[in-house]
Amino acid sequence: MKILFLDQSGKLGGAELSLIDVAQPYRETCLVCLFSDGHFRELLEEKNIPVEVIATQPIKVSKESGIIESLKGFTSLFPLIVKIANIAANYDLIYANTQKALVVSAFASFFSRRPLVYHLRDILSPDHFSRTNRQVAVTLANQFASLVIANSQATQNAFIAAGGRKKITEFVYNGFNPEKYIASQDKITQIRQELGLNNKFIVGHFSRISPWKGQDILLEAIAKCPSDVTAIFVGDALFGEDDYVAYLHQQVDALNLQDRVKFLGFRSDIVPLMSACNLIAHTSTAPEPFGRVIVEAMLCGTPIVAAAAGGAIELVENEKTGWLFSPGNSQQLADIIMTCRDRKEQAKLIANRALIQARQRFDLNVTNQQIARLLAKCQLV
Ligand code: UDP
């Protein structure tokens, strides 16, 4: 099957890393079109997945846009829609991986008469999107998509609650190749030495820096723990959240955490880094659509604590395969960090159980087969 994948971003977020896994089996015949250039294009090229950057003006519609901004944004999209519709004529199916890609794909699918699949990786709730943006996404998906693949039940439920047609949605969890999540002991030791945190209890936070990802909650929790408890923050502000970055640094000073916290920026060696941590914290304050980092922590064999909302609840069973805490509650998070630090055997048991379960539940081969079956049905419609 010849698939035209579309993604608005050149930057590497969870949606883009997940798309690489979905596109891989189709690399002989597919094309990934991006609306802007960046590391995502480089990584696709490295994996021999055909990619083209459709360089145009940046799309101005933001997650908070109202109706006027949205309409202005749409009119500027026409050249892009025409371009994509022409390219789509050579493919069997259009696969939109992000919301702005959906907007373009919906009309391109209409003009090129190619079926449209929307991989929904966002929770369409007021926490994340303006009313207008939710309406636009749902209306276009209802009208033009043959299939909406939601990346969790939470994502699927939010789509339906926002008015999305239940009949066209299916949920498929992101898949992972477990072999990629094994780090050698030498590499782990080297990383701990490089971090200069050899005898410390390290809590890792792996996420782009953004207010709703709740890095500040982890800082508050660390300040409530004894001084051997430290944190590393792995990830960059991808979408201009400079004020929040400045706020986090002020918070480090105000809480006197300068020697206990490190910001490492974006890293591609997340497997040894996660493996070098004693605990990984997911601290989103708004519901997480899926939360790749949660499954990755499990596959690395590192205990995970996650904020109990959205897809995270589907991934973690409290005190069985990790810990859950109320989003935003830094005291609860600190208590769980201390449990992990003080009851190492219990933490190890939970991490081992999570590792076994994650290998079964999020196997990339299985999820890719599920997607292939769904796409085959779409082609027949
Ligand atoms: N990630 C990475 N390097 C970093 C920070 C994050 O490769 O420095 C990866 C992380 O391992 C995960 C993805 O970025 O695979 C983030 O996905 P997630 O679903 O957790 O969040 P999203 O970006 O989709 O909101």
Boltz pocket constraint, residues with backbone or C-beta under 6 A from the ligand:
constraints:
  - pocket:
      binder: B
      contacts: [[A, 12], [A, 13], [A, 14], [A, 15], [A, 17], [A, 206], [A, 207], [A, 208], [A, 234], [A, 235], [A, 236], [A, 265], [A, 266], [A, 267], [A, 268], [A, 270], [A, 290], [A, 291], [A, 292], [A, 293], [A, 294], [A, 296]]
      max_distance: 6.0
